[in-house]
């Protein structure tokens, strides 16, 4: 599946559980250390809560829950008071305004946080080989745009962030 948009894309590669995943760099606003969240009463379990990023409230999604991975194991030497290991990737996604009644002016982009275990690489389009999404054991193929291999031959999946996070943005 070497479509033009992905063949030339720059990709941020990260690990969620045992999965190596990637997102297009154009959708990544910033990468922060794992941020403590404020739980939202009544929110689905996939939503970790809210964080304040320089005055903007951002909904944070637990990456492992969204992708159906096992929960990260707590290290016995990590004190309970320290923040969880990993990173929070702040993504900027297009919002589907049809569900919002069109009111409120402006914002066709929405910030959403996505927790990951580790950010591992940044690849330019020519540094990865992208293939179809046919055989993806344990991953819903509707959440994947392509399967890639980096220069070392390691496999990663390019996530369809709109399909993965879109339903959460509308709740």
N, C-alpha and C positions, 0 to 999 in steps of 0.2 A: 504494500500500500504506500507507494512513494508518491502521495499527492503533493502538489506544489507547496502548499502552506506548511506542511510538516518537513518536507525535504530541506527547506532553507531555514527552518526555525532553530532558535537557540533554546536548549532544554535545560532545566534545573532538575537534577536527578537526586532523589532522596529515598530513604528506606522507611517503610511502615511495616513493623513486624518483620516477616520474612520476605516481603515484597519489595523489589526495587521499582520505584515509580518515577515518572517525570511529568513536569508541567512546562508549558511554554513560558519562557522568561517574560514575554510581553504581559502575561497575566499575574506575574509576581511583583508585588509592590515592595516588600522587604522581608527579610528573614530576621527573626528575633529569638533570643533564648526563650525556652518554654515559659509562658506567662501564667501566673495564677489567675484563675477565672472566678467570677461571681456567678453562682448557679442561678438559672432562671426557673422559677417555679412553674411546673406544668410543661416544660420543654421536653422534647423527646430525648432519650438517653444518648443519642449521637451528638447532641449539643452539649459541649462541656460547660458553656456559660458565656459571659461577656467579659471583655477586657477593655480598658481605656488606653488607646494608643494616641498619645498627644492630643487629648481632648475629643477624640472620636470613639464612640462605643462600637465595638466590633464583636460580632457573634463568632465564637470559636467552635469548630467541629473536631471531635476526636477522630483522627485519621484511622486508627485501628478499628473503631466501630463502623465508620463509613465504608471501609473496605472489607469488613467481615473477618478481621484478623484476631488472633488471641490477644488478650490484654497484655500490656507490657508488664514484665515481672519487676517487682520492687526489689532493689538490691538491699541486703541486710545492713550494709554499712551506710546507706543513705538515711540521714535523720528524717523523721516525719515532717519537720518544719521546713526542710529545704524544698525548693521547687522541683517538680518532676523533671527528669532528664529529657533531652531532646530539644526541638525547636518548634516555634510557631511560625508558619509561613503565612504572611498576610497577602491574600490574593485579591485582585480587582477583577470582578466578573460583570458581564453585561446582565442587567436585570430585565426580566420579561415583564413589562409594565401592563400588559393586558389584565393581569390579576389584581392590579393595584388601583383600578378605577381611573387611572390617568391623572389623578389629582396630585397636588404637592409640588409641581414644577420640577424641571430639570433632571435630576439624577437618573441617568440610565446605567450608571455603574454602581456596584455595591462592593464594599470591602467585607471579606470573610476570612477568618483565621482557620488554619488547618494544621493540626499537630502532627509532627513526624518524629521518628526516633533519631534520625540523623540525615543531614544534607551531605551528599557524597561527591557530587560532580556538577560541572557546568559544561555542556557540550554544544558546540556549534553544529549546524546542519550537516556539514561534511564529515564530522567526527563520529557519526552514528549511522548505522544501517537500519532503516525502518521497514518492517514487514507487515503483513496482514495480521488480523487479530483472531485468527481461526481457533487454535487450540490453546485455551487459557485455563488450565486446571485451577479451580478455586476462585476464579475472578469472573464476575458477570461481564460478558463481552460488550454489553451496551454501555459500560462505563469506561471503555478503552477505545482510544482512537487508533493506536498502532502498537506494535511490539517492536522494540529496538534492541540493537546490540552496540555496545560502545567499542572503542578501539581494542580493548582487551578481550572482547567477545562475551562480556557479561550481558545478560538479558535484563531489560527493564520494560515496563509498560508505560505508554504515554496516556495519561488519564484524560478522559473527556470531562473536564471540570463542570461544565454546564449540566451534564447528565447526572453527575455525582452530587453536586451541591445545589443545583437548581431547585429541587423539591424543598430543601431546607430554607432557601431564600424566600419562598412563597408562604412559609408558615409564620 
